[in-house]
């Protein structure tokens, strides 16, 4: 008997770790294994919730734009040792050799983008984004509310599209072709903007983002602390992924400095949020978190000691990518949410 839905913390950790193979390099083997694991989790935890419909549209749009990006890369990059055909100089802008190198590079880049979208589409389908507001600390409430509203825009737009389709079908009109798309896009955008406006009004009426008058004037030191904290976290993450030691060290130092500044400026009498419900981590949540952390350690260790395990470039010559067995086996741990995940989807 499987447990109820996984906690938000478990999904966020799993999503961050599942994104690593698509960020550490363009080796097709770890990306393919991670993509298969993510698709397996997505299929095994299938959801008919409105969020799932919205994220399915995002995945389809990503596939379309990725194919267009591959075509653009093939027509604009003229480097490589495997020439397919040479376009004569009479053709402006696209003249020159068409190479297999450009096709391989475009496909690998498209796989990386599709993998990231699939990872976070799976996360977005199975979490309550309202939990993000309760999870983050009080100073980040505005960020949490804005992020939740932005992420909910996708399923809300999908819901608006469904309403438009039902309304047009009830009136005996079946939109097709370019004209049909134009007739659907305008009311869909209007409906999305109307839903966003109502959401903003509801949040404002309930006091989200409101602060006391003596808290509205933030000092320059306070802003500097937040800038160092968030900027340092970004630089440290990039340095860790790209294996740049000085960036990782400098980013962590900036994070520490920002945390110290914010701790010194913290007001003991600040307004606190009241949390009526705490989301506790269960056994399955801890299993997902610990296995995901183990997978992350294995990937980062492989990237450090054996760079070709994740790194691959089809320029200037195409060669067979390296296949390191133990990082690929470690990536199979990404299927753990499918083994301990929920039998019933949230919101149903």
matplotlib code that plots the C-alpha trace (Angstrom):
import matplotlib.pyplot as plt

x = [0.0, 1.6, 1.5, -0.3, 1.2, 4.8, 5.7, 6.8, 10.3, 10.8, 9.6, 11.9, 15.0, 14.1, 13.6, 16.9, 18.8, 17.0, 18.0, 21.8, 22.4, 20.9, 23.1, 26.4, 27.1, 25.8, 26.7, 23.7, 23.9, 23.3, 20.7, 18.9, 18.9, 17.7, 15.0, 13.7, 13.6, 11.7, 9.2, 8.8, 7.9, 5.6, 3.7, 3.5, 2.1, -0.3, -2.6, -5.8, -5.7, -5.9, -2.2, -1.3, -3.2, -1.4, 2.1, 1.3, 0.8, 4.1, 5.9, 4.4, 5.3, 8.9, 9.1, 8.0, 10.4, 13.2, 12.8, 12.8, 16.0, 17.6, 16.7, 18.0, 21.3, 21.7, 21.1, 23.4, 26.4, 28.9, 31.5, 32.2, 34.0, 31.0, 29.5, 26.1, 25.6, 26.9, 24.5, 25.8, 26.7, 23.7, 21.5, 21.9, 22.3, 22.1, 24.9, 27.7, 28.1, 25.4, 27.1, 26.1, 28.0, 25.4, 22.5, 24.0, 24.7, 21.1, 19.6, 21.6, 20.7, 17.1, 17.3, 18.7, 15.9, 13.2, 14.7, 14.6, 11.0, 9.9, 11.5, 9.8, 6.5, 6.5, 7.2, 4.6, 1.9, 2.3, 2.7, 0.4, 2.1, 0.3, 2.7, 5.6, 4.3, 4.2, 7.6, 9.7, 10.7, 8.8, 11.1, 10.5, 6.7, 6.5, 8.7, 6.7, 3.4, 4.7, 6.2, 3.0, 0.9, 3.3, 3.4, -0.4, -0.6, 0.0, -2.8, -5.1, -4.4, -5.1, -8.4, -9.3, -8.4, -10.7, -13.6, -13.1, -13.1, -16.3, -18.0, -17.1, -18.2, -21.6, -22.1, -21.3, -17.9, -14.8, -11.7, -9.1, -6.2, -4.5, -7.8, -9.1, -5.9, -6.4, -10.0, -8.9, -5.8, -7.5, -10.1, -7.5, -5.2, -8.1, -9.2, -5.7, -5.3, -8.7, -7.8, -4.5, -6.2, -8.7, -5.9, -4.0, -7.1, -7.7, -4.1, -4.2, -7.5, -6.1, -3.0, -0.3, 2.7, 1.5, 4.0, 4.1, 4.9, 8.2, 9.2, 8.7, 11.9, 14.6, 18.1, 20.9, 22.7, 19.6, 19.3, 23.0, 22.6, 19.9, 21.8, 24.9, 22.8, 20.9, 23.7, 26.2, 23.9, 23.5, 27.3, 28.0, 25.5, 26.9, 30.5, 29.5, 27.8, 30.6, 33.3, 34.8, 36.4, 36.9, 33.3, 32.0, 34.2, 33.4, 29.7, 29.6, 31.6, 29.0, 26.2, 27.8, 28.4, 24.8, 23.4, 25.5, 24.3, 20.7, 21.0, 22.5, 19.7, 16.9, 14.2, 13.0, 9.6, 8.9, 5.4, 5.2, 3.0, 0.6, 0.9, -2.2, -0.9, 2.6, 3.5, 5.4, 7.9, 7.0, 9.0, 8.5, 9.5, 12.8, 13.5, 13.1, 15.2, 18.1, 18.2, 18.1, 21.0, 23.0, 22.4, 23.5, 26.7, 27.4, 26.8, 29.0, 31.8, 31.7, 31.8, 34.8, 36.9, 35.7, 34.5, 33.8, 31.1, 28.9, 30.7, 30.6, 31.0, 30.4, 32.8, 35.2, 34.9, 32.2, 33.3, 31.6, 30.6, 32.1, 29.8, 30.7, 28.7, 28.5, 27.0, 24.4, 23.5, 23.3, 20.9, 18.4, 17.8, 15.7, 12.8, 12.3, 9.2, 7.5, 8.3, 7.1, 4.8, 1.1, -1.6, -4.0, -3.2, -3.5, -6.6, -8.7]
y = [0.0, 3.2, 6.4, 9.6, 12.3, 13.1, 16.3, 19.4, 19.2, 15.7, 16.8, 19.9, 17.8, 15.2, 17.8, 19.6, 16.3, 15.1, 18.3, 17.7, 15.3, 17.9, 20.7, 19.0, 18.3, 17.0, 13.4, 11.6, 8.5, 10.1, 12.4, 9.5, 7.5, 10.4, 11.2, 7.6, 7.7, 11.0, 9.7, 6.5, 8.6, 10.7, 7.8, 5.8, 8.8, 9.8, 12.6, 14.0, 17.1, 20.5, 21.0, 17.9, 19.2, 22.6, 21.0, 18.6, 21.6, 23.0, 19.7, 19.7, 23.3, 22.5, 19.6, 21.9, 24.7, 22.2, 20.8, 24.4, 25.1, 22.0, 23.2, 26.7, 25.3, 23.1, 26.1, 28.5, 26.5, 25.6, 23.7, 20.0, 17.1, 15.2, 17.1, 16.0, 18.4, 21.8, 24.6, 26.7, 30.3, 31.5, 30.8, 33.8, 33.3, 29.5, 28.8, 26.5, 22.9, 21.2, 18.9, 16.0, 17.8, 20.5, 18.0, 16.1, 19.3, 20.5, 17.2, 17.1, 20.6, 19.9, 16.8, 18.9, 21.5, 18.8, 16.9, 20.0, 20.8, 17.2, 17.2, 20.3, 19.5, 16.3, 18.3, 20.9, 18.2, 16.6, 19.4, 22.0, 25.3, 26.8, 24.7, 26.8, 29.8, 27.9, 26.4, 29.5, 31.8, 35.0, 37.4, 35.4, 35.4, 37.9, 35.7, 32.6, 34.2, 35.6, 32.2, 30.4, 32.8, 32.5, 28.7, 28.5, 30.7, 27.5, 25.4, 28.4, 29.1, 25.5, 25.7, 28.8, 26.9, 24.0, 26.4, 28.1, 24.7, 23.6, 27.0, 26.8, 23.2, 24.1, 26.8, 24.3, 25.9, 23.8, 26.0, 24.6, 26.0, 29.4, 31.3, 28.9, 29.4, 33.2, 33.0, 30.9, 32.8, 36.2, 34.9, 32.6, 35.6, 37.7, 34.9, 34.4, 38.1, 38.1, 35.2, 36.8, 40.1, 38.3, 36.4, 39.6, 41.2, 38.3, 38.3, 42.0, 41.7, 39.1, 41.1, 39.3, 41.5, 44.0, 45.3, 47.6, 51.2, 51.0, 48.0, 49.6, 51.5, 48.8, 49.9, 49.7, 47.2, 45.0, 45.0, 44.3, 41.2, 39.8, 40.5, 38.8, 35.8, 35.2, 36.2, 34.0, 31.0, 31.4, 31.8, 28.8, 26.7, 27.6, 26.9, 23.5, 22.5, 23.8, 22.5, 26.0, 25.9, 29.7, 30.4, 27.8, 29.1, 32.8, 32.1, 30.2, 33.1, 35.6, 33.4, 33.3, 37.1, 37.8, 35.4, 37.1, 40.6, 39.5, 37.8, 41.0, 43.1, 40.8, 42.4, 40.3, 42.1, 41.5, 40.3, 36.5, 34.5, 32.0, 28.5, 26.5, 23.4, 22.0, 19.5, 16.7, 14.5, 10.9, 7.8, 7.9, 11.5, 10.8, 7.8, 10.1, 12.8, 10.5, 8.6, 11.8, 13.2, 10.0, 10.3, 14.0, 13.0, 10.3, 12.6, 15.4, 13.0, 11.5, 15.0, 15.9, 12.7, 11.6, 14.7, 12.8, 10.9, 13.9, 16.3, 15.8, 18.1, 17.0, 19.8, 19.8, 16.0, 13.5, 10.7, 8.1, 9.6, 8.0, 5.7, 5.4, 2.6, 3.6, 7.1, 5.6, 3.0, 5.8, 7.7, 4.8, 6.0, 8.8, 6.3, 6.2, 8.4, 5.8, 3.2, 5.0, 7.7, 8.3, 6.0, 9.0, 12.4, 15.6, 17.7, 14.7]
z = [0.0, -1.1, 0.8, 0.1, -2.1, -1.7, 0.1, -1.7, -0.3, -1.7, -5.2, -5.2, -4.2, -6.8, -9.5, -8.8, -8.9, -12.0, -13.8, -13.2, -16.2, -18.5, -17.0, -16.6, -20.2, -23.5, -23.3, -24.7, -22.5, -19.1, -20.6, -22.2, -18.9, -16.9, -19.5, -19.4, -15.6, -15.6, -18.2, -16.2, -13.1, -15.1, -16.6, -13.4, -11.5, -14.2, -13.3, -14.9, -12.8, -14.6, -13.9, -15.9, -18.9, -18.7, -18.4, -21.3, -23.5, -22.3, -23.2, -26.7, -27.3, -26.1, -28.6, -31.4, -30.6, -30.1, -33.6, -34.9, -33.0, -34.5, -38.0, -37.2, -35.9, -39.0, -41.3, -39.5, -38.3, -40.9, -38.8, -38.8, -40.4, -41.6, -44.6, -45.8, -48.7, -49.7, -50.6, -53.5, -53.0, -55.0, -51.9, -49.6, -45.8, -46.0, -48.4, -47.3, -46.0, -44.0, -41.5, -39.3, -36.5, -36.5, -36.5, -33.6, -31.6, -32.3, -31.2, -28.0, -27.1, -27.8, -25.6, -22.8, -23.0, -23.3, -20.3, -18.1, -19.1, -18.5, -15.1, -13.9, -15.7, -13.6, -10.5, -11.3, -12.0, -8.6, -6.1, -4.5, -5.2, -2.3, -0.1, -1.5, 0.3, 3.6, 3.0, 2.4, 5.3, 6.0, 4.0, 0.8, 1.0, -1.9, -4.0, -3.1, -4.0, -7.3, -8.2, -7.4, -9.4, -12.4, -12.3, -12.0, -15.2, -17.3, -16.0, -15.8, -19.5, -20.3, -18.4, -20.4, -23.6, -22.6, -21.9, -25.3, -27.1, -25.3, -26.0, -29.7, -30.0, -28.4, -31.0, -33.8, -34.7, -35.1, -35.4, -37.8, -39.8, -39.2, -39.0, -36.4, -34.3, -34.5, -33.3, -30.3, -29.2, -28.6, -26.1, -24.5, -23.8, -22.6, -20.3, -18.9, -18.2, -16.5, -14.3, -13.4, -12.5, -10.3, -8.6, -7.9, -6.5, -4.2, -2.9, -2.3, -0.5, 1.8, 2.6, 0.7, 0.3, 2.9, 5.4, 8.4, 7.8, 9.6, 7.5, 4.2, 4.1, 3.7, 4.2, 1.6, 3.8, 3.9, 0.1, -0.2, 2.1, -0.1, -3.3, -1.9, -0.7, -3.9, -6.3, -4.4, -4.6, -8.3, -8.9, -6.6, -8.4, -11.7, -10.5, -9.1, -12.4, -14.6, -12.3, -11.8, -8.4, -7.9, -8.8, -6.3, -3.5, -4.2, -4.5, -1.2, 0.5, -0.9, 0.5, 3.9, 3.9, 2.9, 5.5, 8.2, 7.2, 7.1, 10.5, 12.0, 10.6, 11.7, 13.8, 16.7, 16.7, 13.0, 11.9, 11.7, 9.6, 11.2, 9.8, 10.5, 8.8, 8.7, 6.0, 7.7, 5.9, 5.9, 5.3, 1.5, 1.4, 3.2, 0.9, -2.2, -0.7, 0.5, -2.8, -4.8, -2.8, -3.3, -7.1, -7.0, -5.2, -7.7, -10.7, -9.3, -8.3, -11.8, -13.4, -11.2, -11.7, -15.2, -17.2, -20.4, -18.5, -18.9, -21.2, -25.0, -28.0, -31.7, -32.9, -34.6, -35.1, -34.3, -32.0, -30.0, -26.6, -23.5, -21.5, -17.9, -16.3, -12.7, -13.2, -15.5, -12.9, -10.2, -12.4, -12.3, -8.7, -10.2, -10.6, -6.8, -6.8, -9.0, -6.4, -3.4, -5.0, -4.4, -5.5, -5.7, -7.2, -5.2, -5.9, -6.9]

ax = plt.figure().add_subplot(projection="3d")
ax.plot(x, y, z, "-o")
ax.set_aspect("equal")
plt.show()
